[in-house]
Amino acid sequence: MARRALPSLNALRAFEAFARHGRMTLAADELCVTHGAISRQIRQLEGQLGVALTEGPRSRLRMTPQGLALALALSPAFDQIEAAVPRPPQIGPRPLVVSCMPTFAMKWLIPRLPRFQAAHPEIPVRVMESNGPFDYQADGVDLAIRMRVPGRAYPEDSVETPFMGHFHGPVMSPDLAASIAPTLEGISALPRLHTRTFPESWSEWEEKMPGKLPEPVSEQEFDHYFYLIEAAAAGMGVAVGPWAFVQRDLASGRLVAPLGFVAGEAQVVALTPQGPPPAATIAFRDWLVEEGRSTPLPPTSPEAACDSGAER
Protein backbone atom coordinates (compact mmCIF):
# COMPACT_ATOMS: atom_id res chain seq x y z
CA MET A 1 0.00 0.00 0.00
CA ALA A 2 1.34 3.41 -0.96
CA ARG A 3 2.27 5.73 1.88
CA ARG A 4 -0.24 8.52 2.47
CA ALA A 5 1.16 11.98 1.73
CA LEU A 6 -0.50 13.67 4.70
CA PRO A 7 0.77 16.63 6.71
CA SER A 8 0.95 16.50 10.51
CA LEU A 9 -2.33 15.20 11.96
CA ASN A 10 -1.82 17.38 15.05
CA ALA A 11 -1.55 20.42 12.81
CA LEU A 12 -4.65 19.38 10.85
CA ARG A 13 -6.56 18.92 14.11
CA ALA A 14 -5.49 22.35 15.37
CA PHE A 15 -6.51 24.02 12.12
CA GLU A 16 -9.88 22.22 12.02
CA ALA A 17 -10.65 23.36 15.58
CA PHE A 18 -9.74 26.96 14.67
CA ALA A 19 -11.91 26.75 11.53
CA ARG A 20 -14.96 25.63 13.54
CA HIS A 21 -14.58 28.16 16.34
CA GLY A 22 -13.17 31.07 14.34
CA ARG A 23 -10.85 32.00 17.25
CA MET A 24 -7.47 30.67 18.36
CA THR A 25 -8.40 30.90 22.05
CA LEU A 26 -11.52 28.72 21.68
CA ALA A 27 -9.58 26.17 19.61
CA ALA A 28 -6.90 26.11 22.30
CA ASP A 29 -9.51 25.57 25.02
CA GLU A 30 -11.02 22.63 23.11
CA LEU A 31 -7.66 20.92 22.58
CA CYS A 32 -6.33 21.80 26.07
CA VAL A 33 -3.26 23.60 24.70
CA THR A 34 -2.11 27.22 24.62
CA HIS A 35 -3.12 29.85 22.09
CA GLY A 36 0.49 29.91 20.90
CA ALA A 37 0.50 26.15 20.29
CA ILE A 38 -2.49 26.44 17.96
CA SER A 39 -0.82 29.31 16.11
CA ARG A 40 2.42 27.34 15.71
CA GLN A 41 0.58 24.25 14.46
CA ILE A 42 -1.24 26.29 11.83
CA ARG A 43 1.98 27.99 10.70
CA GLN A 44 3.61 24.55 10.49
CA LEU A 45 0.72 23.28 8.38
CA GLU A 46 0.96 26.29 6.05
CA GLY A 47 4.68 25.61 5.66
CA GLN A 48 4.09 21.94 4.85
CA LEU A 49 1.38 22.74 2.31
CA GLY A 50 3.06 25.78 0.82
CA VAL A 51 -0.14 27.87 0.90
CA ALA A 52 -1.61 30.46 3.27
CA LEU A 53 -4.60 29.10 5.20
CA THR A 54 -5.27 32.23 7.26
CA GLU A 55 -4.93 35.95 6.72
CA GLY A 56 -5.55 39.27 8.41
CA PRO A 57 -4.37 40.74 11.73
CA ARG A 58 -4.03 38.43 14.72
CA SER A 59 -7.04 39.99 16.42
CA ARG A 60 -9.27 39.31 13.37
CA LEU A 61 -7.66 36.27 11.79
CA ARG A 62 -9.76 34.64 9.08
CA MET A 63 -9.43 31.78 6.62
CA THR A 64 -8.29 32.19 3.04
CA PRO A 65 -10.27 30.43 0.26
CA GLN A 66 -7.68 27.61 0.38
CA GLY A 67 -8.12 27.36 4.16
CA LEU A 68 -11.91 27.26 3.84
CA ALA A 69 -11.70 24.47 1.25
CA LEU A 70 -9.46 22.44 3.57
CA ALA A 71 -11.77 23.01 6.55
CA LEU A 72 -14.78 21.83 4.53
CA ALA A 73 -13.03 18.49 4.03
CA LEU A 74 -11.51 18.12 7.49
CA SER A 75 -14.60 18.48 9.69
CA PRO A 76 -16.58 15.55 8.21
CA ALA A 77 -13.41 13.43 8.16
CA PHE A 78 -12.80 14.03 11.87
CA ASP A 79 -16.51 13.40 12.56
CA GLN A 80 -16.17 9.96 10.95
CA ILE A 81 -13.05 9.17 12.97
CA GLU A 82 -14.76 10.22 16.21
CA ALA A 83 -17.81 8.06 15.44
CA ALA A 84 -15.60 5.01 14.75
CA VAL A 85 -13.46 5.25 17.90
CA PRO A 86 -14.43 2.53 20.45
CA ARG A 87 -15.41 3.90 23.85
CA PRO A 88 -15.19 2.27 27.28
CA PRO A 89 -18.36 1.57 29.27
CA GLN A 90 -19.97 4.63 30.84
CA ILE A 91 -18.67 5.37 34.33
CA GLY A 92 -20.57 7.71 36.62
CA PRO A 93 -23.89 9.47 35.93
CA ARG A 94 -25.28 9.31 32.42
CA PRO A 95 -24.75 12.65 30.66
CA LEU A 96 -27.66 14.77 29.54
CA VAL A 97 -27.57 14.43 25.73
CA VAL A 98 -28.41 17.67 23.93
CA SER A 99 -28.83 17.54 20.14
CA CYS A 100 -28.01 21.00 18.80
CA MET A 101 -27.47 22.82 15.54
CA PRO A 102 -23.68 22.84 14.98
CA THR A 103 -23.16 26.59 14.58
CA PHE A 104 -25.55 27.44 17.41
CA ALA A 105 -23.60 25.02 19.61
CA MET A 106 -20.27 26.63 18.74
CA LYS A 107 -21.28 30.28 18.73
CA TRP A 108 -23.95 30.45 21.47
CA LEU A 109 -24.40 27.31 23.57
CA ILE A 110 -20.86 26.12 24.35
CA PRO A 111 -19.50 29.57 25.36
CA ARG A 112 -22.35 29.76 27.93
CA LEU A 113 -22.22 26.11 29.03
CA PRO A 114 -19.71 26.70 31.87
CA ARG A 115 -22.43 28.72 33.64
CA PHE A 116 -24.76 25.72 33.60
CA GLN A 117 -22.00 23.36 34.73
CA ALA A 118 -21.15 25.73 37.62
CA ALA A 119 -24.80 25.84 38.72
CA HIS A 120 -25.35 22.08 38.19
CA PRO A 121 -22.04 20.25 38.61
CA GLU A 122 -23.97 17.01 39.18
CA ILE A 123 -25.36 17.09 35.58
CA PRO A 124 -22.77 16.23 32.91
CA VAL A 125 -23.81 17.49 29.48
CA ARG A 126 -22.94 15.97 26.12
CA VAL A 127 -23.61 18.19 23.11
CA MET A 128 -24.40 16.21 19.97
CA GLU A 129 -24.22 18.40 16.87
CA SER A 130 -27.01 17.85 14.35
CA ASN A 131 -29.29 19.84 12.07
CA GLY A 132 -31.37 16.91 10.90
CA PRO A 133 -34.13 14.64 12.14
CA PHE A 134 -33.66 12.73 15.39
CA ASP A 135 -35.35 10.09 17.49
CA TYR A 136 -35.38 10.54 21.25
CA GLN A 137 -35.04 6.83 22.03
CA ALA A 138 -32.96 5.56 19.11
CA ASP A 139 -30.49 8.47 19.31
CA GLY A 140 -30.52 8.75 23.11
CA VAL A 141 -31.51 12.43 22.95
CA ASP A 142 -32.85 14.10 26.10
CA LEU A 143 -33.34 17.60 24.65
CA ALA A 144 -32.92 19.05 21.17
CA ILE A 145 -32.28 22.65 20.16
CA ARG A 146 -33.67 23.55 16.77
CA MET A 147 -34.83 26.53 14.73
CA ARG A 148 -38.61 26.43 14.60
CA VAL A 149 -39.38 27.39 11.01
CA PRO A 150 -43.05 27.62 9.90
CA GLY A 151 -43.91 24.53 7.89
CA ARG A 152 -40.91 22.46 9.05
CA ALA A 153 -41.95 19.40 11.05
CA TYR A 154 -40.25 17.94 14.12
CA PRO A 155 -41.08 14.73 16.01
CA GLU A 156 -44.79 14.59 16.86
CA ASP A 157 -44.00 13.48 20.40
CA SER A 158 -42.14 16.74 21.13
CA VAL A 159 -42.96 19.50 23.59
CA GLU A 160 -41.66 22.86 22.34
CA THR A 161 -40.26 25.54 24.61
CA PRO A 162 -39.26 28.71 22.69
CA PHE A 163 -36.35 30.41 24.41
CA MET A 164 -34.98 32.96 21.95
CA GLY A 165 -36.15 35.03 19.03
CA HIS A 166 -34.49 34.84 15.63
CA PHE A 167 -32.93 38.03 14.25
CA HIS A 168 -30.83 38.14 11.12
CA GLY A 169 -29.10 40.60 8.83
CA PRO A 170 -26.29 40.94 6.26
CA VAL A 171 -22.79 40.44 7.66
CA MET A 172 -19.41 40.78 5.99
CA SER A 173 -15.76 41.49 6.65
CA PRO A 174 -14.81 45.04 7.72
CA ASP A 175 -12.67 45.47 4.58
CA LEU A 176 -15.56 44.48 2.31
CA ALA A 177 -17.95 46.78 4.17
CA ALA A 178 -15.52 49.68 3.72
CA SER A 179 -15.70 49.21 -0.06
CA ILE A 180 -19.48 49.81 -0.36
CA ALA A 181 -22.15 52.23 0.78
CA PRO A 182 -24.13 50.86 3.78
CA THR A 183 -27.34 50.62 1.74
CA LEU A 184 -29.39 47.99 -0.06
CA GLU A 185 -27.73 49.07 -3.29
CA GLY A 186 -24.30 48.62 -1.76
CA ILE A 187 -25.18 45.13 -0.48
CA SER A 188 -26.51 44.17 -3.91
CA ALA A 189 -23.12 44.82 -5.51
CA LEU A 190 -21.45 42.05 -3.49
CA PRO A 191 -21.28 38.28 -4.03
CA ARG A 192 -24.12 36.65 -2.13
CA LEU A 193 -23.41 33.72 0.22
CA HIS A 194 -25.97 31.06 1.18
CA THR A 195 -26.21 28.07 3.52
CA ARG A 196 -27.91 24.81 2.65
CA THR A 197 -29.32 24.48 6.17
CA PHE A 198 -31.48 27.63 5.88
CA PRO A 199 -31.85 28.50 2.16
CA GLU A 200 -34.72 30.92 2.80
CA SER A 201 -32.57 33.35 4.82
CA TRP A 202 -32.11 35.90 2.01
CA SER A 203 -35.74 35.84 0.84
CA GLU A 204 -37.03 36.13 4.41
CA TRP A 205 -34.72 39.07 5.11
CA GLU A 206 -35.64 40.75 1.83
CA GLU A 207 -39.34 40.68 2.77
CA LYS A 208 -38.61 43.09 5.61
CA MET A 209 -36.78 45.54 3.36
CA PRO A 210 -38.26 48.44 1.35
CA GLY A 211 -38.00 47.33 -2.27
CA LYS A 212 -36.68 44.24 -4.00
CA LEU A 213 -33.03 43.27 -4.28
CA PRO A 214 -31.66 42.98 -7.82
CA GLU A 215 -30.14 39.72 -8.99
CA PRO A 216 -26.81 39.05 -7.26
CA VAL A 217 -23.53 39.45 -9.14
CA SER A 218 -22.66 35.89 -8.04
CA GLU A 219 -23.73 33.31 -5.47
CA GLN A 220 -22.03 30.58 -3.46
CA GLU A 221 -23.55 27.95 -1.17
CA PHE A 222 -22.07 26.29 1.93
CA ASP A 223 -23.15 23.18 3.81
CA HIS A 224 -23.15 24.74 7.28
CA TYR A 225 -23.58 28.15 8.85
CA PHE A 226 -20.11 28.09 10.43
CA TYR A 227 -18.51 27.79 6.98
CA LEU A 228 -20.81 30.55 5.71
CA ILE A 229 -19.71 32.82 8.57
CA GLU A 230 -16.04 32.07 7.94
CA ALA A 231 -16.49 32.77 4.22
CA ALA A 232 -18.02 36.14 5.08
CA ALA A 233 -15.18 36.92 7.51
CA ALA A 234 -12.69 35.98 4.78
CA GLY A 235 -14.19 38.65 2.50
CA MET A 236 -15.74 36.23 0.00
CA GLY A 237 -19.08 38.05 0.02
CA VAL A 238 -22.07 39.00 2.15
CA ALA A 239 -24.16 36.52 4.13
CA VAL A 240 -27.42 36.84 6.03
CA GLY A 241 -26.39 35.66 9.49
CA PRO A 242 -28.49 35.04 12.61
CA TRP A 243 -27.66 37.37 15.50
CA ALA A 244 -27.10 34.42 17.85
CA PHE A 245 -24.49 32.99 15.48
CA VAL A 246 -22.53 36.17 14.74
CA GLN A 247 -22.79 38.17 17.96
CA ARG A 248 -19.31 37.20 19.19
CA ASP A 249 -17.70 37.78 15.77
CA LEU A 250 -19.28 41.23 15.60
CA ALA A 251 -18.00 42.05 19.08
CA SER A 252 -14.46 40.97 18.13
CA GLY A 253 -14.52 42.95 14.87
CA ARG A 254 -14.20 39.93 12.56
CA LEU A 255 -17.58 40.80 11.06
CA VAL A 256 -19.69 43.93 10.67
CA ALA A 257 -23.43 44.33 10.08
CA PRO A 258 -23.88 47.69 8.34
CA LEU A 259 -27.67 47.32 7.94
CA GLY A 260 -28.39 45.89 11.39
CA PHE A 261 -30.83 43.04 12.00
CA VAL A 262 -34.54 42.35 11.57
CA ALA A 263 -36.81 39.88 13.35
CA GLY A 264 -37.26 36.65 11.40
CA GLU A 265 -40.17 34.24 11.32
CA ALA A 266 -38.29 31.46 13.12
CA GLN A 267 -37.75 30.87 16.83
CA VAL A 268 -35.05 28.95 18.65
CA VAL A 269 -36.80 26.22 20.63
CA ALA A 270 -35.95 23.45 23.07
CA LEU A 271 -37.65 20.17 22.17
CA THR A 272 -38.29 17.54 24.83
CA PRO A 273 -40.26 14.28 24.74
CA GLN A 274 -43.87 14.31 25.85
CA GLY A 275 -44.52 13.27 29.40
CA PRO A 276 -42.89 14.37 32.66
CA PRO A 277 -39.21 15.10 31.85
CA PRO A 278 -36.41 14.11 34.24
CA ALA A 279 -35.12 16.74 36.65
CA ALA A 280 -31.88 17.18 34.67
CA THR A 281 -33.82 17.93 31.48
CA ILE A 282 -36.03 20.44 33.31
CA ALA A 283 -32.98 22.18 34.76
CA PHE A 284 -31.32 22.50 31.36
CA ARG A 285 -34.51 23.65 29.62
CA ASP A 286 -35.14 26.30 32.27
CA TRP A 287 -31.51 27.43 32.03
CA LEU A 288 -31.90 27.85 28.26
CA VAL A 289 -34.94 30.07 28.83
CA GLU A 290 -32.99 32.26 31.26
CA GLU A 291 -29.97 32.48 28.95
CA GLY A 292 -32.19 33.37 26.01
CA ARG A 293 -33.86 36.09 28.05
CA SER A 294 -30.49 37.56 29.02
CA THR A 295 -29.08 37.56 25.47
CA PRO A 296 -29.00 41.22 24.33
CA LEU A 297 -31.12 42.26 21.38
CA PRO A 298 -29.26 43.19 18.17
CA PRO A 299 -29.05 46.62 16.56
CA THR A 300 -32.09 47.09 14.36
CA SER A 301 -32.08 47.69 10.62
CA PRO A 302 -32.61 51.39 9.75
CA GLU A 303 -33.94 50.38 6.32
CA ALA A 304 -36.62 48.16 7.84
CA ALA A 305 -37.46 50.74 10.52
CA CYS A 306 -38.00 53.43 7.91
CA ASP A 307 -40.16 51.07 5.90
CA SER A 308 -42.36 50.11 8.87
CA GLY A 309 -42.69 53.79 9.81
CA ALA A 310 -43.90 54.63 6.31
CA GLU A 311 -46.57 51.93 6.56
CA ARG A 312 -47.91 53.41 9.79
Long-range contacts (C-beta under 8 A, 24 or more apart in sequence): 7-45, 7-48, 7-49, 8-41, 8-44, 8-45, 8-48, 10-41, 11-41, 11-42, 11-44, 11-45, 11-48, 12-45, 12-74, 13-41, 13-78, 14-38, 14-41, 14-42, 14-45, 15-41, 15-42, 15-45, 15-53, 15-67, 15-70, 15-71, 15-74, 16-71, 16-74, 16-75, 16-78, 18-42, 18-54, 19-63, 19-67, 19-68, 19-70, 19-71, 19-74, 19-75, 19-226, 19-230, 20-71, 20-75, 20-106, 20-226, 21-106, 22-62, 22-226, 22-229, 22-230, 22-233, 22-249, 22-254, 23-252, 24-61, 26-111, 55-234, 59-252, 59-253, 60-174, 60-233, 60-252, 60-253, 60-254, 62-173, 62-230, 62-233, 62-234, 62-235, 62-254, 63-230, 63-233, 63-234, 64-234, 65-234, 65-236, 67-234, 68-227, 68-230, 68-231, 68-234, 68-236, 71-227, 71-230, 72-222, 72-223, 72-227, 92-124, 93-122, 93-123, 93-124, 94-124, 95-124, 95-125, 95-126, 96-123, 96-124, 96-125, 96-126, 96-142, 96-143, 96-280, 96-281, 96-284, 97-126, 97-128, 97-139, 97-140, 97-141, 97-142, 97-143, 98-125, 98-126, 98-127, 98-128, 98-141, 98-142, 98-143, 98-144, 98-145, 98-284, 99-128, 99-129, 99-130, 99-134, 99-139, 99-141, 99-143, 99-144, 99-145, 100-127, 100-128, 100-129, 100-130, 100-144, 100-145, 101-129, 101-130, 101-131, 101-145, 101-146, 101-147, 101-197, 101-225, 102-129, 102-130, 102-131, 102-224, 102-225, 102-226, 103-224, 103-225, 103-226, 103-229, 103-245, 104-145, 104-147, 104-244, 104-245, 104-268, 105-129, 105-145, 106-226, 107-226, 107-229, 107-244, 107-245, 107-246, 107-247, 107-248, 107-249, 108-244, 108-245, 108-247, 108-295, 109-145, 111-248, 112-291, 115-287, 115-291, 116-284, 116-287, 119-287, 120-280, 120-283, 120-284, 120-287, 123-280, 123-283, 123-284, 125-284, 131-197, 131-224, 136-273, 142-272, 142-277, 142-278, 142-280, 142-281, 142-284, 143-270, 143-271, 143-272, 143-281, 143-284, 143-285, 144-270, 144-271, 144-272, 145-268, 145-269, 145-270, 145-271, 145-288, 146-268, 146-269, 146-271, 147-198, 147-266, 147-267, 147-268, 147-269, 148-266, 148-267, 148-268, 148-269, 149-198, 149-200, 149-265, 149-266, 150-265, 150-266, 154-271, 155-271, 157-273, 157-274, 158-271, 158-272, 158-273, 158-274, 159-271, 159-272, 159-273, 159-274, 160-269, 160-270, 160-271, 161-269, 161-270, 161-271, 161-272, 161-285, 161-288, 161-289, 162-267, 162-268, 162-269, 163-268, 163-269, 163-270, 163-285, 163-288, 163-289, 163-291, 163-292, 163-293, 164-244, 164-267, 164-268, 164-292, 164-295, 165-263, 165-264, 165-267, 165-268, 166-242, 166-243, 166-244, 166-263, 166-264, 166-265, 166-266, 166-267, 166-268, 167-242, 167-243, 167-244, 167-261, 167-262, 167-263, 167-264, 167-297, 167-298, 168-201, 168-204, 168-205, 168-240, 168-241, 168-242, 168-243, 168-261, 168-262, 168-264, 169-205, 169-240, 169-241, 169-243, 169-257, 169-259, 169-260, 169-261, 169-262, 169-298, 169-301, 170-205, 170-238, 170-239, 170-240, 170-241, 170-257, 170-258, 170-259, 171-229, 171-232, 171-238, 171-239, 171-240, 171-241, 171-246, 171-249, 171-250, 171-255, 171-256, 171-257, 172-232, 172-235, 172-237, 172-238, 172-239, 172-255, 172-256, 172-258, 173-232, 173-233, 173-234, 173-235, 173-254, 173-255, 173-256, 174-253, 174-255, 174-256, 175-235, 176-235, 176-237, 176-238, 177-256, 177-258, 182-258, 182-259, 183-259, 183-303, 184-209, 184-210, 184-211, 184-213, 184-259, 184-303, 186-258, 187-213, 187-238, 187-258, 187-259, 188-213, 188-214, 188-216, 189-217, 190-216, 190-217, 190-237, 190-238, 191-216, 191-217, 191-218, 191-219, 191-220, 191-236, 191-237, 191-238, 192-216, 192-217, 192-218, 192-219, 192-220, 192-237, 192-238, 192-239, 193-219, 193-220, 193-221, 193-222, 193-228, 193-231, 193-232, 193-236, 193-237, 193-238, 193-239, 194-219, 194-220, 194-221, 194-222, 194-228, 194-239, 195-221, 195-222, 195-223, 195-224, 195-225, 195-227, 195-228, 195-239, 196-221, 196-222, 196-223, 196-224, 197-223, 197-224, 197-225, 198-225, 201-240, 202-240, 204-264, 204-265, 205-240, 205-262, 205-264, 208-262, 208-263, 208-301, 208-304, 208-307, 209-262, 209-301, 209-303, 209-304, 209-307, 210-303, 210-304, 210-306, 210-307, 210-310, 229-255, 243-298, 244-268, 244-295, 247-295, 247-296, 247-298, 257-298, 257-299, 259-301, 259-302, 259-303, 260-298, 260-299, 260-300, 260-301, 260-302, 260-304, 261-298, 261-299, 261-300, 261-301, 262-300, 262-301, 262-304, 268-292
